[in-house]
Amino acid sequence: MASSSYGILFQEYHLKVYHGIHDRVQVVKMLRILWVFCSFLLIIAFSSNLKAVFVVRSYEDPIDTVQNIKDRF
């Protein structure tokens, strides 16, 4: 009788520990998914902004006269 009650108590304890760990694993998985998603958005935002900086061409007026050279420098 004592061994069966010990087995029941041990089984209940094991189930409680398992469910506690299982819940923590689910939380860690959700945090990891959130972290990957946010980092993905940051990488996309940075690379698109960097691409926009490199694509835009700066326009300068052509130098036609000596006066233009003086004005630039």
C-alpha positions in Angstrom: 0.0 0.0 0.0 2.8 2.4 0.8 4.6 1.9 -2.5 1.4 2.5 -4.5 0.7 5.8 -2.7 4.3 6.8 -3.2 3.9 6.1 -6.9 0.7 8.1 -7.1 2.4 11.1 -5.3 5.5 10.8 -7.5 3.3 10.7 -10.6 1.3 13.8 -9.6 4.5 15.6 -8.8 6.0 14.6 -12.2 2.9 15.8 -14.0 3.0 19.2 -12.3 6.7 19.6 -13.1 6.2 18.5 -16.7 3.3 21.0 -17.2 5.3 23.8 -15.6 8.3 23.1 -17.9 6.0 22.7 -20.9 4.4 26.1 -20.2 7.8 27.7 -20.0 8.9 26.1 -23.2 5.8 27.5 -25.0 6.6 31.0 -23.6 10.2 30.8 -24.8 9.1 29.6 -28.2 6.7 32.6 -28.5 9.4 35.0 -27.4 11.8 33.6 -29.9 9.2 34.0 -32.7 8.6 37.6 -31.6 12.3 38.3 -31.5 12.9 36.8 -35.0 9.9 38.8 -36.4 11.1 42.1 -34.9 14.6 41.6 -36.0 13.4 40.8 -39.5 11.4 44.0 -39.6 14.4 46.0 -38.4 16.7 44.4 -41.0 14.1 45.2 -43.8 13.7 48.8 -42.6 17.5 49.4 -42.5 18.2 47.8 -45.8 15.4 49.6 -47.6 16.6 52.9 -46.2 20.2 52.2 -47.2 19.1 51.2 -50.6 17.1 54.4 -51.0 20.2 56.4 -50.0 22.3 54.8 -52.6 19.7 55.0 -55.4 19.0 58.7 -55.1 21.3 60.7 -57.3 22.3 64.1 -56.3 21.9 66.6 -59.1 24.5 69.4 -59.6 24.2 72.1 -62.1 26.8 71.9 -64.9 29.6 74.3 -64.9 29.2 76.6 -67.9 31.0 79.8 -66.9 33.8 81.0 -64.8 31.3 82.6 -62.5 29.8 79.2 -61.8 33.3 77.9 -60.7 33.7 80.9 -58.4 30.2 80.3 -56.9 31.0 76.7 -56.1 34.3 77.3 -54.4 
